[in-house]
Amino acid sequence: MIKRIFTLCIMLSALPVFAQLGGESTYQFLNLVSSPRQAALGGKIITNFDKDVTEALYNPASINYQMNNQLALNYSSYLGGISYGTAAYAYTWDRHVQTFHFGVTYINYGSFDGYDVNGNSTGTFSGNETAISLGYNYQIPYSDFYVGANVKFITSLLEQYNSIGGAVDIGVMYINEKLDFHAALSIRNLGSQFSTYAGQYEPLPFEVNFGMSQTLENMPLRWHVTLENLQKWPISVANPARTTTDLDGNQTEEKVSFFNKGLRHLILGAELFPDGGFNLRFGYNFRRAEELRIENQRNFSGLSFGVGIKLNKMKFSYTHARYSGASNTSFLGLQIDLR
């Protein structure tokens, strides 16, 4: 098994690797948050190792036998009338040794009015994208390390154009049970388009994330720290709206300091009563806060909070995330224990 995983990693390292962010690649929906719990903790949390079956959509190293026969359904009425959701299910085979994970991510961009080059109406059109994944996790014998992989099949339909692609996610997680400390690395969206929209190949939204989390010894609180988009430095660009003009008409572009560039990779989260039937979750995304803040206004961009409530074999989750003073979004989730 280790030889096969090592061979897979070598093969994937031969694929073209790009340092992309928003607007620089296709299938951007692959990097949206996968669940209300993840959204509440700031997004892109990769260190949870429990019954949360949706976690494996972002880090396949989190797949474990506790997810056996767990079904999760998540939905968000996103920004600009966009709606998207995820579904996940895991099944354990061979006495808690082999666990397989199945996932779906779907996004619908809504309805648009179409016009030709002369401004004549051509009716309405829509767009949607879907990714179907199969994941597997393996614990390295006599160690505290877990490795996992997701294989994803991607379809995209935008008006009359369509594209098909495939990708692989790879995850590694270290778990110290004595300290209840987790550290994880996820490498996402290694792959390519199989067919393009209009004859031009575009890169996938490749992303590298590293995270740590730990439950405090004398307090029912688990903290999370995530460093996102480690494949690129810096990920910040000057905001044209913050360009200043002096009395002589000279314009000065926004300066992004080295410290600010570093902070934009950082996500913080905290979960109160992480193992209880009722959870409170809080998060702060520094990049979202900085990029969407409005000058001289306090709009709490980057903040998110949520709750989780367990009733018998069902767990409900809700999250509210602040994006800007003009827009925010909510996430709803339901996980059902089918055992």
N, C-alpha and C positions, 0 to 999 in steps of 0.2 A: 504493500500500500504506500509506504513512504517513497519507494522508488517511482511509483506512478505519479505521486504528487510532485516530486522533484522534477520529473520529466515534463509534466504539464507546465510548471513554472518556467522552465527553460524555453519551452516552445512559445509561451506567451511573451516572454521577454524579447523575442525576435520580432514581435509585431511593432508597427510604428506607434510611438508614444508621443502624444501632444499635450501641451499644457493649456487646457482650455478653461474658459469661464463662459458666462452667459453671452450669447450672441456669436460665439466663436465655433460652435459645433452644432450638430443636429441631435434630435432626440433629447432635448433638454429636460423633458419630464422625468427622465430616469433618476435625476438627482433631487426631486422634490421629497419632502419628508414622507415617511411611510405610514405614520400612525399619529393619533393625538398625543400619545405618551412622548413620542420623539419630538413632536412639535412643541410640547409644553416645556421640555428640557432644553430648548434653544435650537433644536434641529440637529440631525446628523450624529446622534448618540449611538455609539457602536459597542458599548461595553456591558450591556445587560445580558445576563445569562440565567434565564428563568423561564416561566411559562409563556412569556410574551412572544407569540409565534410570528408576529409581524416584524420583530427585530431582525430576523434573518434575511429580510429583503435588503437590508443595508449592510449587514455583516454576516456572511454565512458561517463564520466561526462560532456564532452564538447558537447554532442549532444543537439541541440537546434532548434527552429522553423526556424531560419535563413537558415538552411541547406535544407529546404524543396525544393525538386526537383532539387537538385544540384548533378551533376554526375562528378566524378573525375577519371582520368586515369593517372597513373604515371609509369615511366619506368626508369631503370638504367642498363647500361652495366657495371656490377660490376667487381671486381677484378678477375684475372685469367680466363677470358672468361665466367664468370658466369653472367647470366642475370636474373633480377627479377623485379617485378612490383606489383602495388596495384591498386585496383579499389574500389570505394565507392559511395554509393547513399543513400539519406535520403528522407523520405516522412513523411509529417506532417498530422496527422489525428485529427479530433475533434477540429477545430478552434484554432489551434496553441497550443494545450495542449499536445497532444500525438505525439511524433516524434520517428519514428523507423529508424534504420540505418542498412544498408547491406554493407558488405565488403568482399573483396577477396585479399589475399596475395599469390603470386606465385613466385617460384624460379626454375630456370633450371640450373643445374650444368654443362651442356655441354656434349661433347662426350669424352669417354675414351677408350684406348686400353686395352683389357683384355688378361690375360695370366694365364695358369694353373701353378701348383706347379713345373712343369718341364720346364717352360719358353716357352711353346708352345702357340701360339696365339689362342685365343678363340673368336676373333672378337671384335667389339666395343660395348660399352654399355653406358647408360646415367643414369641420376638421376634427379628427380624433386620432389617438395613438394608443397602442397597447403593448405591454411587455409581459410575456409568460415565462416563468422561471422554474427551474428544478435545482434544488440545493442538497448538499451532503456535507456532513461534518465528521472529522476523525480526530480522536485524541491520540497524540504521540505516546506510545507505551512508556510507562515509568517516568512520566513527566507531567508538568502542570500546563502544557501547551496544547491548544486545540487549533486545527486548521480546517478550513472549509472552502467550498466553492459553489457559486451559482452559475448555471448556464441559462442564458436568456435569449428568447426569440422575440424580435421586435417588429411590429407592423405600424405603419403611419400612413394616414390618408388626409391630405390637405387639398381641398377643392377637387380638381381632376387629377392631381398628382399623388402618387403613392410611392412608398419606399419600404423595403424589407431589410432587416439587419440582424446581427447576432452579437452577443457579448458575453464576457465571463467576469464575474467578481471573485476575488480571492481575499480571504480573511484569516488572520492569525490572532489568537487570544491567549493571554497568560492569566491564570487564576490562582491566587494564593488564598486558600480556604481559611487558613489560620487568621490572616489579617483581613479577610473579606475584601481583598483588593484585586481589581481587574485592570489589565492593560490590553489594548487591542490595536491592530493595524488593519485597515481595509483598503484594497486596491480595486477600484470599480470601473466597469465599462471598458474593459479591454476587448476590442472587437472591431467590426467593420460593417459598412452597408453591403448587402448582397445585391440589391438593386437600388438605383438612385431615383430622385424625383424627376430630374431633367438631364441626365447624362453626366452630371458632375458629382464625384464622390466627395463627401464631407466627413470630417472626423467625428467620433463619438465623444460625449462629455466625460473624458477620462478624469478621474479624481482619486487622490490619495488622502486618507484621513487617519489620524492617530488619536486615541482617547484613553483616559484613565478614570476610574471611579472607585469609591470605597464607602462602606457603611461605617459611621462613627461608632466607637466602642460603647460609649455611655449615652448615646442619643439616637433615637430612631430616624436618622437622617443619612441619606446617601448623596454624596457630592459627585459631580461629573465635570470633567474638563476634556474638551475636544479641540484639536488643532485641525482645521479643515484646509483643503486645497494646498497640501504641502508640495504638490508637483510644480508649483509656480511661485516665484517671488519677483516682484510684488504682485498682488492681485488687485491693487488699488490704482485708480486713474484719477486725474484731476477732474473735478466736476465743473463743466462750463458755466453752470448757473452761479457758481461762487467766484467767478472772475471779477475783480474789482477794477474800477477806472478812477484815476486821479483827476485833478482839475485841468491838467494839460492833455487829457485824453489818452494817457498811457495806460494800457491794460496789464494787470498782473494776474497770472494764472494761479489757482489754488496750489499751495505747497503741501504735500503729504509727507510728514516727517517719518523717519525710520521707525520710531516707536509706534506711530499710528499704523504704519504698514504691517508691523508685527501683530498689533491688536486685532487687525481685521481677519486674522486666521483663527481667532480664539472664540470659543463658545463655552459658556458656563451654565450648569444646571444643578438643581437640588431637588430631591424627592423626600418628602416627609412621610413617615410610616411606609417605607417601601415594601414591606412584607405583610402589611395589614390589609383588611378588607376595605379600608378607605385611605386614599393617597392624596396628598397635595403636591403639586409639581410646579416648579418655577424655572425659568431660563432667561438667558440674555445672550443675544447674538450680536457681537461687536460690529461685524461687517454690515449687517442689515441696519443696525442703528446709525452707523456713520453715513452709509450711502443714501438712506432715505430720510435723514433728519432735515428739518426745515430751519433755515437760519433764523435765530432770534425767537424761536418758538419751542416750547416744551411739548413734545407730542409722544414721548415714551416709545419711540421706534426701537425695535429690537427686543422688547420685553414680551414674554409669553407666560401664561399660567394655565394650569389645568387641574382636573380632579379625576380620580378613578374610584368607582364604587363596585364592590363585588356583592352579588346577590345569588346565593346558591351556586349554580354552575355557570353563571353569566357575570361578565364584568363590563361595565359601561365606562367609557372615557369621554371627556369633553375638554377641549383646549381653545383658548382665545389667544391669538397672536397679533401683536401690534406691528404694522408695517410702516405706516405714516399717518399724519394727521387726517389724510383724506381716505385712508383705506386700511382695513384690517380683515381678518378672516377667522372662521371657527372650524374646528375639526371634531367629528363625531366618530366614535368607535364602539364596537361590540365584539367581545370575545366569548365563545361558548365552549365549555368543556363537554365533549361528546362521549366521554368514557362512561 
